[in-house]
Amino acid sequence: MQNLLSSMNFLTLQSARGPLASMHALDVMWVSFYSIGAMLLSVLIVGLTRKWVNNGCLSLILRLVAFVIFAIGSILMVLVVLTWPN
């Protein structure tokens, strides 16, 4: 029986895999909150830029900043999802 159990170890999931596996689960939760906040901030920047900024050059710069913030938030969220089986 012991031999059968030791041969079935490949069926069990490891406790944490992925790029953030060395972090504690609550720290990964905070990373997910930061990424959600970054995405929300970028949406707010784009919305406020469309409503109040009339200068084309300033509007382009603010939208590029919002895109970079959104990209950082998206990359962090992908890292959190890849660390999922915890």
Backbone hydrogen bonds, N-H to C=O, Kabsch-Sander energy under -0.5 kcal/mol:
donor,donor_aa,acceptor,acceptor_aa,energy
5,L,1,M,-2.1
6,S,2,Q,-2.3
7,S,3,N,-1.5
8,M,4,L,-0.8
8,M,5,L,-0.6
9,N,6,S,-0.8
11,L,8,M,-1.7
12,T,9,N,-1.0
21,A,18,G,-1.5
23,M,20,L,-1.6
28,V,24,H,-1.9
29,M,25,A,-1.8
30,W,26,L,-1.8
31,V,27,D,-2.0
32,S,28,V,-2.0
33,F,29,M,-2.0
34,Y,30,W,-2.5
35,S,31,V,-2.2
36,I,32,S,-2.2
37,G,33,F,-2.5
38,A,34,Y,-2.3
39,M,35,S,-2.1
40,L,36,I,-2.4
41,L,37,G,-2.6
42,S,38,A,-2.1
43,V,39,M,-1.9
44,L,40,L,-2.3
45,I,41,L,-2.4
46,V,42,S,-2.2
47,G,43,V,-2.5
48,L,44,L,-2.8
49,T,45,I,-2.3
50,R,46,V,-2.4
51,K,47,G,-1.6
52,W,48,L,-2.7
53,V,48,L,-0.5
53,V,49,T,-1.4
54,N,52,W,-0.6
59,S,55,N,-2.2
60,L,56,G,-2.2
61,I,57,C,-2.2
62,L,58,L,-2.5
63,R,59,S,-2.2
64,L,60,L,-2.2
65,V,61,I,-2.2
66,A,62,L,-2.3
67,F,63,R,-2.2
68,V,64,L,-2.3
69,I,65,V,-2.4
70,F,66,A,-2.5
71,A,67,F,-2.4
72,I,68,V,-2.3
73,G,69,I,-2.3
74,S,70,F,-2.4
75,I,71,A,-2.5
76,L,72,I,-2.3
77,M,73,G,-2.1
78,V,74,S,-2.2
79,L,75,I,-2.1
80,V,76,L,-2.0
81,V,77,M,-2.4
82,L,78,V,-2.3
83,T,79,L,-0.8
83,T,80,V,-0.6
84,W,81,V,-1.5
86,N,84,W,-1.9
